[in-house]
Amino acid sequence: MQGDYRATYRLAQRERELAAVTAKVADHKQAVTDAEAKIISTAGAVTSTQTAKDTAAKTLTEKTAAVK
């Protein structure tokens, strides 16, 4: 009888450990997804900022040339 109790206890303990690890994995997967989304949005912001900078430089050049 003692062996059955110990085996049952260990099984329950392993099931709790598995549940905890499964939850950690899910959290890490969500963190990776969030980080990838942030990287993509940041890359888009950098691209639009670079485009705006190039447009501003072109406009400045044109206006400077028009003044001369």
PyMOL Python script that loads the backbone (N, CA, C, O; Angstrom):
from pymol import cmd

cmd.read_pdbstr("""\
ATOM      1  N   MET A   1       0.805  -1.193   0.000  1.00  0.00           N
ATOM      2  CA  MET A   1       0.000   0.000   0.000  1.00  0.00           C
ATOM      3  C   MET A   1       0.855   1.268   0.000  1.00  0.00           C
ATOM      4  O   MET A   1       0.497   2.259  -0.637  1.00  0.00           O
ATOM      5  N   GLN A   2       1.990   1.238   0.717  1.00  0.00           N
ATOM      6  CA  GLN A   2       2.820   2.428   0.764  1.00  0.00           C
ATOM      7  C   GLN A   2       3.368   2.771  -0.619  1.00  0.00           C
ATOM      8  O   GLN A   2       3.456   3.944  -0.980  1.00  0.00           O
ATOM      9  N   GLY A   3       3.726   1.780  -1.369  1.00  0.00           N
ATOM     10  CA  GLY A   3       4.266   2.025  -2.700  1.00  0.00           C
ATOM     11  C   GLY A   3       3.257   2.718  -3.601  1.00  0.00           C
ATOM     12  O   GLY A   3       3.614   3.600  -4.382  1.00  0.00           O
ATOM     13  N   ASP A   4       2.011   2.320  -3.493  1.00  0.00           N
ATOM     14  CA  ASP A   4       0.975   2.947  -4.304  1.00  0.00           C
ATOM     15  C   ASP A   4       0.783   4.406  -3.913  1.00  0.00           C
ATOM     16  O   ASP A   4       0.615   5.264  -4.780  1.00  0.00           O
ATOM     17  N   TYR A   5       0.806   4.692  -2.616  1.00  0.00           N
ATOM     18  CA  TYR A   5       0.653   6.069  -2.163  1.00  0.00           C
ATOM     19  C   TYR A   5       1.814   6.930  -2.659  1.00  0.00           C
ATOM     20  O   TYR A   5       1.606   8.033  -3.163  1.00  0.00           O
ATOM     21  N   ARG A   6       3.016   6.427  -2.514  1.00  0.00           N
ATOM     22  CA  ARG A   6       4.191   7.190  -2.954  1.00  0.00           C
ATOM     23  C   ARG A   6       4.168   7.407  -4.458  1.00  0.00           C
ATOM     24  O   ARG A   6       4.491   8.494  -4.938  1.00  0.00           O
ATOM     25  N   ALA A   7       3.790   6.388  -5.194  1.00  0.00           N
ATOM     26  CA  ALA A   7       3.713   6.524  -6.653  1.00  0.00           C
ATOM     27  C   ALA A   7       2.643   7.536  -7.035  1.00  0.00           C
ATOM     28  O   ALA A   7       2.850   8.343  -7.941  1.00  0.00           O
ATOM     29  N   THR A   8       1.528   7.502  -6.368  1.00  0.00           N
ATOM     30  CA  THR A   8       0.446   8.463  -6.637  1.00  0.00           C
ATOM     31  C   THR A   8       0.893   9.877  -6.306  1.00  0.00           C
ATOM     32  O   THR A   8       0.622  10.814  -7.057  1.00  0.00           O
ATOM     33  N   TYR A   9       1.582  10.027  -5.176  1.00  0.00           N
ATOM     34  CA  TYR A   9       2.082  11.339  -4.770  1.00  0.00           C
ATOM     35  C   TYR A   9       3.082  11.878  -5.793  1.00  0.00           C
ATOM     36  O   TYR A   9       3.010  13.042  -6.187  1.00  0.00           O
ATOM     37  N   ARG A  10       4.024  11.013  -6.223  1.00  0.00           N
ATOM     38  CA  ARG A  10       5.006  11.448  -7.219  1.00  0.00           C
ATOM     39  C   ARG A  10       4.341  11.797  -8.536  1.00  0.00           C
ATOM     40  O   ARG A  10       4.741  12.755  -9.198  1.00  0.00           O
ATOM     41  N   LEU A  11       3.338  11.038  -8.921  1.00  0.00           N
ATOM     42  CA  LEU A  11       2.621  11.326 -10.154  1.00  0.00           C
ATOM     43  C   LEU A  11       1.943  12.689 -10.078  1.00  0.00           C
ATOM     44  O   LEU A  11       2.016  13.482 -11.017  1.00  0.00           O
ATOM     45  N   ALA A  12       1.290  12.952  -8.966  1.00  0.00           N
ATOM     46  CA  ALA A  12       0.633  14.253  -8.792  1.00  0.00           C
ATOM     47  C   ALA A  12       1.656  15.381  -8.810  1.00  0.00           C
ATOM     48  O   ALA A  12       1.411  16.440  -9.388  1.00  0.00           O
ATOM     49  N   GLN A  13       2.803  15.150  -8.174  1.00  0.00           N
ATOM     50  CA  GLN A  13       3.856  16.166  -8.157  1.00  0.00           C
ATOM     51  C   GLN A  13       4.375  16.429  -9.569  1.00  0.00           C
ATOM     52  O   GLN A  13       4.581  17.580  -9.954  1.00  0.00           O
ATOM     53  N   ARG A  14       4.584  15.375 -10.330  1.00  0.00           N
ATOM     54  CA  ARG A  14       5.072  15.532 -11.710  1.00  0.00           C
ATOM     55  C   ARG A  14       4.039  16.242 -12.587  1.00  0.00           C
ATOM     56  O   ARG A  14       4.388  17.029 -13.467  1.00  0.00           O
ATOM     57  N   GLU A  15       2.770  15.952 -12.332  1.00  0.00           N
ATOM     58  CA  GLU A  15       1.723  16.629 -13.093  1.00  0.00           C
ATOM     59  C   GLU A  15       1.698  18.120 -12.792  1.00  0.00           C
ATOM     60  O   GLU A  15       1.488  18.934 -13.692  1.00  0.00           O
ATOM     61  N   ARG A  16       1.912  18.482 -11.529  1.00  0.00           N
ATOM     62  CA  ARG A  16       1.976  19.908 -11.171  1.00  0.00           C
ATOM     63  C   ARG A  16       3.188  20.565 -11.812  1.00  0.00           C
ATOM     64  O   ARG A  16       3.098  21.686 -12.312  1.00  0.00           O
ATOM     65  N   GLU A  17       4.321  19.872 -11.798  1.00  0.00           N
ATOM     66  CA  GLU A  17       5.528  20.410 -12.426  1.00  0.00           C
ATOM     67  C   GLU A  17       5.315  20.593 -13.924  1.00  0.00           C
ATOM     68  O   GLU A  17       5.730  21.601 -14.497  1.00  0.00           O
ATOM     69  N   LEU A  18       4.672  19.622 -14.551  1.00  0.00           N
ATOM     70  CA  LEU A  18       4.393  19.715 -15.984  1.00  0.00           C
ATOM     71  C   LEU A  18       3.489  20.900 -16.288  1.00  0.00           C
ATOM     72  O   LEU A  18       3.707  21.617 -17.264  1.00  0.00           O
ATOM     73  N   ALA A  19       2.482  21.107 -15.459  1.00  0.00           N
ATOM     74  CA  ALA A  19       1.578  22.241 -15.656  1.00  0.00           C
ATOM     75  C   ALA A  19       2.331  23.559 -15.521  1.00  0.00           C
ATOM     76  O   ALA A  19       2.099  24.491 -16.292  1.00  0.00           O
ATOM     77  N   ALA A  20       3.234  23.641 -14.544  1.00  0.00           N
ATOM     78  CA  ALA A  20       4.007  24.870 -14.354  1.00  0.00           C
ATOM     79  C   ALA A  20       4.925  25.133 -15.540  1.00  0.00           C
ATOM     80  O   ALA A  20       5.027  26.264 -16.015  1.00  0.00           O
ATOM     81  N   VAL A  21       5.589  24.090 -16.014  1.00  0.00           N
ATOM     82  CA  VAL A  21       6.491  24.252 -17.154  1.00  0.00           C
ATOM     83  C   VAL A  21       5.709  24.604 -18.418  1.00  0.00           C
ATOM     84  O   VAL A  21       6.158  25.424 -19.218  1.00  0.00           O
ATOM     85  N   THR A  22       4.552  23.995 -18.597  1.00  0.00           N
ATOM     86  CA  THR A  22       3.713  24.294 -19.756  1.00  0.00           C
ATOM     87  C   THR A  22       3.282  25.758 -19.733  1.00  0.00           C
ATOM     88  O   THR A  22       3.267  26.416 -20.773  1.00  0.00           O
ATOM     89  N   ALA A  23       2.934  26.264 -18.568  1.00  0.00           N
ATOM     90  CA  ALA A  23       2.553  27.671 -18.443  1.00  0.00           C
ATOM     91  C   ALA A  23       3.736  28.581 -18.750  1.00  0.00           C
ATOM     92  O   ALA A  23       3.566  29.612 -19.400  1.00  0.00           O
ATOM     93  N   LYS A  24       4.930  28.216 -18.293  1.00  0.00           N
ATOM     94  CA  LYS A  24       6.127  29.015 -18.585  1.00  0.00           C
ATOM     95  C   LYS A  24       6.399  29.061 -20.080  1.00  0.00           C
ATOM     96  O   LYS A  24       6.717  30.115 -20.629  1.00  0.00           O
ATOM     97  N   VAL A  25       6.271  27.916 -20.733  1.00  0.00           N
ATOM     98  CA  VAL A  25       6.505  27.852 -22.175  1.00  0.00           C
ATOM     99  C   VAL A  25       5.500  28.740 -22.906  1.00  0.00           C
ATOM    100  O   VAL A  25       5.870  29.462 -23.831  1.00  0.00           O
ATOM    101  N   ALA A  26       4.257  28.692 -22.504  1.00  0.00           N
ATOM    102  CA  ALA A  26       3.241  29.536 -23.128  1.00  0.00           C
ATOM    103  C   ALA A  26       3.566  31.016 -22.929  1.00  0.00           C
ATOM    104  O   ALA A  26       3.403  31.818 -23.849  1.00  0.00           O
ATOM    105  N   ASP A  27       4.024  31.377 -21.732  1.00  0.00           N
ATOM    106  CA  ASP A  27       4.401  32.764 -21.468  1.00  0.00           C
ATOM    107  C   ASP A  27       5.577  33.193 -22.345  1.00  0.00           C
ATOM    108  O   ASP A  27       5.586  34.299 -22.885  1.00  0.00           O
ATOM    109  N   HIS A  28       6.556  32.321 -22.482  1.00  0.00           N
ATOM    110  CA  HIS A  28       7.718  32.653 -23.299  1.00  0.00           C
ATOM    111  C   HIS A  28       7.335  32.782 -24.774  1.00  0.00           C
ATOM    112  O   HIS A  28       7.835  33.662 -25.474  1.00  0.00           O
ATOM    113  N   LYS A  29       6.455  31.909 -25.237  1.00  0.00           N
ATOM    114  CA  LYS A  29       5.997  32.011 -26.630  1.00  0.00           C
ATOM    115  C   LYS A  29       5.278  33.335 -26.863  1.00  0.00           C
ATOM    116  O   LYS A  29       5.465  33.973 -27.899  1.00  0.00           O
ATOM    117  N   GLN A  30       4.459  33.745 -25.905  1.00  0.00           N
ATOM    118  CA  GLN A  30       3.750  35.015 -26.031  1.00  0.00           C
ATOM    119  C   GLN A  30       4.748  36.178 -26.005  1.00  0.00           C
ATOM    120  O   GLN A  30       4.582  37.150 -26.742  1.00  0.00           O
ATOM    121  N   ALA A  31       5.765  36.086 -25.177  1.00  0.00           N
ATOM    122  CA  ALA A  31       6.780  37.138 -25.115  1.00  0.00           C
ATOM    123  C   ALA A  31       7.521  37.245 -26.447  1.00  0.00           C
ATOM    124  O   ALA A  31       7.819  38.349 -26.905  1.00  0.00           O
ATOM    125  N   VAL A  32       7.817  36.114 -27.064  1.00  0.00           N
ATOM    126  CA  VAL A  32       8.488  36.125 -28.366  1.00  0.00           C
ATOM    127  C   VAL A  32       7.593  36.762 -29.416  1.00  0.00           C
ATOM    128  O   VAL A  32       8.060  37.562 -30.227  1.00  0.00           O
ATOM    129  N   THR A  33       6.324  36.419 -29.408  1.00  0.00           N
ATOM    130  CA  THR A  33       5.374  36.998 -30.364  1.00  0.00           C
ATOM    131  C   THR A  33       5.281  38.511 -30.176  1.00  0.00           C
ATOM    132  O   THR A  33       5.283  39.261 -31.152  1.00  0.00           O
ATOM    133  N   ASP A  34       5.200  38.957 -28.924  1.00  0.00           N
ATOM    134  CA  ASP A  34       5.143  40.391 -28.643  1.00  0.00           C
ATOM    135  C   ASP A  34       6.420  41.102 -29.085  1.00  0.00           C
ATOM    136  O   ASP A  34       6.366  42.201 -29.635  1.00  0.00           O
ATOM    137  N   ALA A  35       7.562  40.473 -28.842  1.00  0.00           N
ATOM    138  CA  ALA A  35       8.836  41.077 -29.233  1.00  0.00           C
ATOM    139  C   ALA A  35       8.948  41.179 -30.753  1.00  0.00           C
ATOM    140  O   ALA A  35       9.433  42.184 -31.274  1.00  0.00           O
ATOM    141  N   GLU A  36       8.505  40.149 -31.462  1.00  0.00           N
ATOM    142  CA  GLU A  36       8.546  40.202 -32.925  1.00  0.00           C
ATOM    143  C   GLU A  36       7.647  41.306 -33.455  1.00  0.00           C
ATOM    144  O   GLU A  36       8.021  42.015 -34.388  1.00  0.00           O
ATOM    145  N   ALA A  37       6.471  41.458 -32.872  1.00  0.00           N
ATOM    146  CA  ALA A  37       5.563  42.526 -33.290  1.00  0.00           C
ATOM    147  C   ALA A  37       6.181  43.896 -33.026  1.00  0.00           C
ATOM    148  O   ALA A  37       6.049  44.809 -33.841  1.00  0.00           O
ATOM    149  N   LYS A  38       6.851  44.036 -31.894  1.00  0.00           N
ATOM    150  CA  LYS A  38       7.492  45.311 -31.568  1.00  0.00           C
ATOM    151  C   LYS A  38       8.629  45.611 -32.541  1.00  0.00           C
ATOM    152  O   LYS A  38       8.809  46.758 -32.951  1.00  0.00           O
ATOM    153  N   ILE A  39       9.391  44.591 -32.909  1.00  0.00           N
ATOM    154  CA  ILE A  39      10.478  44.773 -33.869  1.00  0.00           C
ATOM    155  C   ILE A  39       9.929  45.229 -35.211  1.00  0.00           C
ATOM    156  O   ILE A  39      10.478  46.134 -35.838  1.00  0.00           O
ATOM    157  N   ILE A  40       8.848  44.603 -35.647  1.00  0.00           N
ATOM    158  CA  ILE A  40       8.247  44.965 -36.933  1.00  0.00           C
ATOM    159  C   ILE A  40       7.729  46.396 -36.903  1.00  0.00           C
ATOM    160  O   ILE A  40       7.933  47.153 -37.852  1.00  0.00           O
ATOM    161  N   SER A  41       7.055  46.770 -35.807  1.00  0.00           N
ATOM    162  CA  SER A  41       6.531  48.139 -35.728  1.00  0.00           C
ATOM    163  C   SER A  41       7.661  49.156 -35.642  1.00  0.00           C
ATOM    164  O   SER A  41       7.559  50.243 -36.210  1.00  0.00           O
ATOM    165  N   THR A  42       8.728  48.818 -34.946  1.00  0.00           N
ATOM    166  CA  THR A  42       9.872  49.723 -34.853  1.00  0.00           C
ATOM    167  C   THR A  42      10.548  49.883 -36.207  1.00  0.00           C
ATOM    168  O   THR A  42      10.958  50.983 -36.577  1.00  0.00           O
ATOM    169  N   ALA A  43      10.664  48.789 -36.940  1.00  0.00           N
ATOM    170  CA  ALA A  43      11.262  48.865 -38.267  1.00  0.00           C
ATOM    171  C   ALA A  43      10.422  49.749 -39.184  1.00  0.00           C
ATOM    172  O   ALA A  43      10.963  50.511 -39.985  1.00  0.00           O
ATOM    173  N   GLY A  44       9.111  49.646 -39.067  1.00  0.00           N
ATOM    174  CA  GLY A  44       8.226  50.503 -39.859  1.00  0.00           C
ATOM    175  C   GLY A  44       8.391  51.961 -39.491  1.00  0.00           C
ATOM    176  O   GLY A  44       8.390  52.829 -40.364  1.00  0.00           O
ATOM    177  N   ALA A  45       8.534  52.238 -38.207  1.00  0.00           N
ATOM    178  CA  ALA A  45       8.721  53.618 -37.760  1.00  0.00           C
ATOM    179  C   ALA A  45      10.044  54.180 -38.256  1.00  0.00           C
ATOM    180  O   ALA A  45      10.118  55.342 -38.655  1.00  0.00           O
ATOM    181  N   VAL A  46      11.089  53.359 -38.233  1.00  0.00           N
ATOM    182  CA  VAL A  46      12.395  53.801 -38.714  1.00  0.00           C
ATOM    183  C   VAL A  46      12.331  54.097 -40.211  1.00  0.00           C
ATOM    184  O   VAL A  46      12.882  55.095 -40.676  1.00  0.00           O
ATOM    185  N   THR A  47      11.666  53.238 -40.953  1.00  0.00           N
ATOM    186  CA  THR A  47      11.539  53.442 -42.396  1.00  0.00           C
ATOM    187  C   THR A  47      10.789  54.727 -42.701  1.00  0.00           C
ATOM    188  O   THR A  47      11.221  55.504 -43.553  1.00  0.00           O
ATOM    189  N   SER A  48       9.669  54.968 -42.020  1.00  0.00           N
ATOM    190  CA  SER A  48       8.895  56.183 -42.274  1.00  0.00           C
ATOM    191  C   SER A  48       9.670  57.429 -41.846  1.00  0.00           C
ATOM    192  O   SER A  48       9.574  58.472 -42.493  1.00  0.00           O
ATOM    193  N   THR A  49      10.431  57.327 -40.769  1.00  0.00           N
ATOM    194  CA  THR A  49      11.243  58.459 -40.324  1.00  0.00           C
ATOM    195  C   THR A  49      12.340  58.768 -41.331  1.00  0.00           C
ATOM    196  O   THR A  49      12.620  59.933 -41.613  1.00  0.00           O
ATOM    197  N   GLN A  50      12.957  57.730 -41.871  1.00  0.00           N
ATOM    198  CA  GLN A  50      14.002  57.927 -42.876  1.00  0.00           C
ATOM    199  C   GLN A  50      13.421  58.556 -44.134  1.00  0.00           C
ATOM    200  O   GLN A  50      14.044  59.430 -44.736  1.00  0.00           O
ATOM    201  N   THR A  51      12.239  58.119 -44.533  1.00  0.00           N
ATOM    202  CA  THR A  51      11.575  58.695 -45.698  1.00  0.00           C
ATOM    203  C   THR A  51      11.275  60.170 -45.463  1.00  0.00           C
ATOM    204  O   THR A  51      11.500  61.001 -46.342  1.00  0.00           O
ATOM    205  N   ALA A  52      10.767  60.496 -44.274  1.00  0.00           N
ATOM    206  CA  ALA A  52      10.465  61.890 -43.950  1.00  0.00           C
ATOM    207  C   ALA A  52      11.742  62.726 -43.937  1.00  0.00           C
ATOM    208  O   ALA A  52      11.730  63.874 -44.382  1.00  0.00           O
ATOM    209  N   LYS A  53      12.830  62.172 -43.438  1.00  0.00           N
ATOM    210  CA  LYS A  53      14.107  62.888 -43.393  1.00  0.00           C
ATOM    211  C   LYS A  53      14.600  63.164 -44.811  1.00  0.00           C
ATOM    212  O   LYS A  53      15.053  64.269 -45.112  1.00  0.00           O
ATOM    213  N   ASP A  54      14.511  62.157 -45.679  1.00  0.00           N
ATOM    214  CA  ASP A  54      14.937  62.346 -47.069  1.00  0.00           C
ATOM    215  C   ASP A  54      14.082  63.391 -47.775  1.00  0.00           C
ATOM    216  O   ASP A  54      14.603  64.210 -48.531  1.00  0.00           O
ATOM    217  N   THR A  55      12.788  63.369 -47.537  1.00  0.00           N
ATOM    218  CA  THR A  55      11.879  64.345 -48.141  1.00  0.00           C
ATOM    219  C   THR A  55      12.201  65.748 -47.644  1.00  0.00           C
ATOM    220  O   THR A  55      12.207  66.697 -48.428  1.00  0.00           O
ATOM    221  N   ALA A  56      12.465  65.883 -46.363  1.00  0.00           N
ATOM    222  CA  ALA A  56      12.799  67.192 -45.796  1.00  0.00           C
ATOM    223  C   ALA A  56      14.113  67.712 -46.379  1.00  0.00           C
ATOM    224  O   ALA A  56      14.230  68.899 -46.682  1.00  0.00           O
ATOM    225  N   ALA A  57      15.094  66.838 -46.535  1.00  0.00           N
ATOM    226  CA  ALA A  57      16.372  67.256 -47.111  1.00  0.00           C
ATOM    227  C   ALA A  57      16.183  67.696 -48.562  1.00  0.00           C
ATOM    228  O   ALA A  57      16.787  68.677 -48.994  1.00  0.00           O
ATOM    229  N   LYS A  58      15.361  66.985 -49.306  1.00  0.00           N
ATOM    230  CA  LYS A  58      15.100  67.342 -50.697  1.00  0.00           C
ATOM    231  C   LYS A  58      14.378  68.696 -50.780  1.00  0.00           C
ATOM    232  O   LYS A  58      14.710  69.535 -51.618  1.00  0.00           O
ATOM    233  N   THR A  59      13.411  68.890 -49.920  1.00  0.00           N
ATOM    234  CA  THR A  59      12.674  70.154 -49.894  1.00  0.00           C
ATOM    235  C   THR A  59      13.596  71.311 -49.531  1.00  0.00           C
ATOM    236  O   THR A  59      13.516  72.385 -50.128  1.00  0.00           O
ATOM    237  N   LEU A  60      14.469  71.093 -48.553  1.00  0.00           N
ATOM    238  CA  LEU A  60      15.412  72.134 -48.163  1.00  0.00           C
ATOM    239  C   LEU A  60      16.334  72.487 -49.320  1.00  0.00           C
ATOM    240  O   LEU A  60      16.604  73.662 -49.573  1.00  0.00           O
ATOM    241  N   THR A  61      16.813  71.474 -50.016  1.00  0.00           N
ATOM    242  CA  THR A  61      17.699  71.716 -51.160  1.00  0.00           C
ATOM    243  C   THR A  61      16.972  72.513 -52.240  1.00  0.00           C
ATOM    244  O   THR A  61      17.537  73.446 -52.812  1.00  0.00           O
ATOM    245  N   GLU A  62      15.741  72.152 -52.516  1.00  0.00           N
ATOM    246  CA  GLU A  62      14.978  72.850 -53.549  1.00  0.00           C
ATOM    247  C   GLU A  62      14.706  74.310 -53.151  1.00  0.00           C
ATOM    248  O   GLU A  62      14.823  75.214 -53.978  1.00  0.00           O
ATOM    249  N   LYS A  63      14.349  74.526 -51.903  1.00  0.00           N
ATOM    250  CA  LYS A  63      14.069  75.887 -51.445  1.00  0.00           C
ATOM    251  C   LYS A  63      15.342  76.729 -51.394  1.00  0.00           C
ATOM    252  O   LYS A  63      15.316  77.922 -51.699  1.00  0.00           O
ATOM    253  N   THR A  64      16.435  76.116 -51.014  1.00  0.00           N
ATOM    254  CA  THR A  64      17.713  76.834 -50.986  1.00  0.00           C
ATOM    255  C   THR A  64      18.117  77.218 -52.402  1.00  0.00           C
ATOM    256  O   THR A  64      18.617  78.320 -52.626  1.00  0.00           O
ATOM    257  N   ALA A  65      17.910  76.329 -53.351  1.00  0.00           N
ATOM    258  CA  ALA A  65      18.238  76.618 -54.736  1.00  0.00           C
ATOM    259  C   ALA A  65      17.323  77.694 -55.313  1.00  0.00           C
ATOM    260  O   ALA A  65      17.761  78.501 -56.132  1.00  0.00           O
ATOM    261  N   ALA A  66      16.086  77.714 -54.904  1.00  0.00           N
ATOM    262  CA  ALA A  66      15.120  78.718 -55.393  1.00  0.00           C
ATOM    263  C   ALA A  66      15.468  80.110 -54.867  1.00  0.00           C
ATOM    264  O   ALA A  66      15.209  81.098 -55.554  1.00  0.00           O
ATOM    265  N   VAL A  67      16.040  80.217 -53.686  1.00  0.00           N
ATOM    266  CA  VAL A  67      16.396  81.496 -53.111  1.00  0.00           C
ATOM    267  C   VAL A  67      17.566  82.117 -53.859  1.00  0.00           C
ATOM    268  O   VAL A  67      17.627  83.339 -53.999  1.00  0.00           O
ATOM    269  N   LYS A  68      18.487  81.306 -54.337  1.00  0.00           N
ATOM    270  CA  LYS A  68      19.678  81.803 -55.018  1.00  0.00           C
ATOM    271  C   LYS A  68      19.289  82.276 -56.355  1.00  0.00           C
ATOM    272  O   LYS A  68      20.137  82.742 -57.115  1.00  0.00           O
TER     273      LYS A  68
END
""", "prot")
cmd.dss("prot")
cmd.show_as("cartoon", "prot")
cmd.util.cbc("prot")
cmd.orient("prot")
